[in-house]
Structure formats: structure tokens, C-alpha cells
Amino acid sequence: MKKIRVNAGRPYDVVIGKGEINNLPSAINKLGKSGKIAVVTDRNVGGLYGEKITALLGGKDVCYVEIESGEEHKSMNTVADILEKLAENKLTRSDLIVALGGGIVGDVAGFAAACYLRGVDFVQVPTTLLAMVDSSVGGKTGVNLSAGKNLAGAFHQPRLVVCDEDFLATLPQEEFKNGMGEVIKYGCIADKNLLEKLSSPGGGLEEIIARCVEIKADFVAKDEFDNGERQKLNFGHTLGHAIEKASGFAVPHGQAVGIGMRVICRWAEERGLTPKGCADAIEALTDKFGMLKGENYRAEDLWNIAANDKKLKGKNISLVLLKELGSSYLYKTTIDALENS
């Protein structure tokens, strides 16, 4: 088992290891939570693990909130449904929400936790690789609007994150590929050794998850509210979000990030902003894990969609580019300059 401390405004631990879910009841007790627990999950995860979680928490007062699966349900309507269920079950500020599922569940349950009674505590129990290495850590919660991804949300840090590698045994291969998009991102922006480890045969998954969490925890500690350094975690995301929207969300998030990293690197290489070869190295890794190539996507065709990205400040935007593999920087420009580039 590995434990990583996230030094946010209110610090918390991320625990990583096989069978860690079995320690959830005692971990909740250590948080001083002895009241009601609302378990929020989706139909897919609920069908696999709902009974197990209910049995684990059998000695506690538990209510169960199940939402629909899929990106189209990462919406204000879903958050409203969760809030109504929390109110029906009379949760108070001293109670707890447990988000059991992938990134969508974590985002909507966390946003509901931020909104309900102006803020109640929640615990993240991610069940996908993408959620373990990225979305469950750092306190970003939110939903999509018709104009774009994650345009409504709040910073609301969890009290605890429990990453149990056993959940990945039932993870579909396509979801594993999504997670690898984010794993590769961490290596590109902050750790060339991680990229080399991914390029080599073997490698322990627990160690890879832990390294990604360590990198994210470091960025969060430096810039909890995403005003500068933490924006480097968005490498591949500005174009990735545009790709998701352009595809009608047929291209899932992690795969879109993989395409977005390659596309932005090629765009930057052509302009002398990133050394030649970075895009090829990323493509070799995404190919290794069988991720989508996205040959039809070009940066020039995506800037108009990216104009609705939440990272814009007026007409200004900071793109995340690579100094080299394992090192990144923020390139400040305007959306008009990009559309005319």
C-alpha cells in the first residue's frame, strides 16, 4: 500500500493498493464520520460493486444514489437529481458522500457535495484508471454545458481518496486506454522516466498510479485553484476537449487527450515552440497502448471550438507546450492569433 499526502488548503491522503476498499469503514471512522453516508455511483459500477460497498458499510446508515452512465449525463440535471436524493434522505453537514465510480461519477458527486448545504464532505473511491491517476485528486468537480466541457463546477477537495487496484480487474480495455492518455500526459509534462517506464515491458501498475498521483499532488500544492502552475496538467486538454465536442463525445476523454497531445505537439513543432520528435514519441506510446490515432484532427480546425474553453481569460489563453519530453511550459497567446495561425 502507498499513501500520498495532498497538501491542499485542507490536506488529505490518497491511499493506493490492492484490497484497500476493505479499509473504507475504518477510514471513514478516522475522519470522524459516524452519521449518514450517501453512496453515489452509476448503473454500471453499481451493478458490479453496489452490493459489496453496501455490505462493507453495513454497520452504518447508508443511502444509495444511482445515476445513469455516460458523458451525456454529466449534467446539471444529474446534479439536481443527486441533490434531491440527499435532501430526501435528510443528510446534514456532518454526514458524508462517497463517490464510487469513474471520472464522471466523481465529478458530479463532488459538485453535488460542494453545492449541498453549501458544502458537505465527500470521499472519492475511483474505479477506473483515469479517475485513479487524475480526476479523483485535486478537488476539481463539475459538469458539462452545451457550450463545452466542465463549464460549471467548483473546487471542492475530498477528505480521502481510496484507489483499489482490484477495481481495474473489471475495467473494459477501452477504459484502460482512456486512463493511459492521462498517464502519458504526466510523463510528458513532468517525468521523462515515467515515459521510459511505459515504453519498457512490464512495470507495476500500482507504482505507475502512485507516481501520477505524486505529480498531481505536487501541482495542486503549488497552485490549488489553477491560476498558474497547475494549468500544466491541461496538456492535450484544450484540443482534447474540442475533439470530444467535435466527435459528439464519440471520442472519450482519455483518448481525446492522447490525440490532443500529439496534435498540439505537431502544431508547436512546426512553429519552433517545441523540439522536433516529441509528437513522434507520444504517438509511439499511444500506438503501443492501442489508442486512437485521430488522423483527421488538425489544430487549425479545432481552435474555433476551443474558443469556448473554460481556460480562456477574455480572448487570452495559455497553451501547455513541451520544452522537451518531461518538461512543460505555458505559452500565452490569444484565440484570434490561434485562429489566424
Buried (B, 14 or more C-beta within 10 A) or exposed (E): EBEBEBEBEEEBBBBBBBEBBEBBBEBBEEEEBEEBBBBBBBBBBBEBBBEEBBEBBEEBEBBBBBBBBEBEBBBEEBBEBBBEBBEEBEBEEEBBBBBBBBBBBBBBBBBBBBBBEEEBBBBBBBBBBBBBBBBBBBBBBBBBBEEBBBBBBBBBBBBBBBBBBBBBEEBEEEBBBBBBBBBBBBBBBBBBEBBEBBEEEEEEBBEBBBBBBBBBBBBBBEBBEBEEBBBBBBBBBBBBBBBBBBBEBEBBBBBBBBBBBBBBBBBBBEEEBBBEEBBEBBBEBBEEBEBBEBEEBEBEEBBEBBBBBBBBEEEEBBBBBBEEBBEBBBBEBEBEEBEEE
